[in-house]
Amino acid sequence: MRNKKKFERDIGKEALHFSPSFAHGPFKLDLSRVSDRDVALYLMKQRKDIEVSLDSSMPAKCIETIALPLKLGLQASTTKFDALWRVCTFKGKSVDWREVFPIPRSGKLTLRIVDPYPISEGCVEVSSWDLREFIDKTILELEDKSATLENLVLLIREHIQDKCFSVQQIKEMFNQLPSKPTLLKVELACLLFRRVVDWHSLSPLFGSLSYAEIDYAKQCLGRLALFDELHATGFYRLDLRDPVERCMMQTIVTLAVNETGVNYCQTYYNGLRFEIPSSWAVEVPHRGVCTFFYCRSREVVQDLVRQAPSSSISDELMLVCGTEWVIDVRMWSVVRAMAKVFDRETLFEEFSKFDKDGSGDISQGELASWLREAGVICDIDDMRFFFQHLDDDGSGKLEFSEMLGAFEQYEGKECPIDKLGKPLASSFAGKGAVKVQKSSDGSWTLCDMAPIEAGVKVSGSEAEEHPVSSAGGEESKTLPVDEAA
């Protein structure tokens, strides 16, 4: 240990732990030190050598993730190590990571390298022995009170240079490693981002993190790098002034153009009902906010699973097909808003205040007035959808029994989508949720998930900040969601 610290002082921590085979993760380089400058020169040379074979139809602004053409089935060069510089600062000032600049002989350079390509087919995860050794080393390092996140990152990089892991092994690390220092787990996930064998299972793993951890991951890896074609199903709210979100919009429209069935549900542009045009696959407006749910048929999901590299999928992968999940998400969001104001015991008392004639039912206008005066904060279109979905006979009246039934069905449920806006398969068992399993011929197929009991209630703070806030309306590519049910 003493010799190691001496080498770190003499050579520099970054240079001592640097490996060209794993130039991924955060770097803090002192350019006045020859060894650190050599690392910076190597990283710069690596950038200059990159030749990205993007399809001519792809917009130049999609360059943030070189992996994007692969996700869309386009041709791209995989023979070179393609990496990107992110979160780059020099002498404390932010530097545009898209630029290539000469490496000076002094000053502090900090940056994060992101390899945009998943690992190649045929890689295998580390043994349980190696995993145990890595966890023990990390825990031992954490026992040193002077241990910092920076030191732990170097330790992790040193250990995983030529190793690959499964998502299940990362979860095991999460369970055994302490929660301090802050961001240790998400930093571990970011470092292992391109060392995961079953990388199609990464999206649910990131979706299970806290909002602060997800924001940190987006900063480190880029929002597009976290976008997985197989997990495109979900709720989106995209600000088209942002070039990255425009690129995401363009990517999703490109997928929709090539996929059959109902793709968009409840599409809104600047708060107005809107049908997303296929021309957005070529060019997206530079302003406005677009919100929508993206859906897929079972046939499309099955094709995507079959086309994916076999090793990139595990038997723990779960997905959601169809449009029925959108109904549950919108109903849940209204009931969640109501549950913050009153419980089941006070529901009838509040309902009766607006049931003027004592008939036991109220109109849509009376429902809106009731919720507004009671202080229930929810999207007006979600409220309309809530009413129309419960009004089965189209009478224009909502009975208390129908309201109570919805309240009891959704009030105790966990949030049905994760913090990345993706539907949780566990919430939609029996309603389009499928699990991937290997057939006798070695190919992956879809198996329906049987209905399970409702999950636990989400904590108030998590639910309050959840990204569900949509907009009812019709979707582009046919059915309105209430008809799709």
Summary of the structure (lengths in Angstrom):
residues: 485
radius of gyration: 25.2
end to end distance: 63.2
largest distance: 85.8
contacts: 1491
relative contact order: 0.10
helix: 44%
strand: 14%
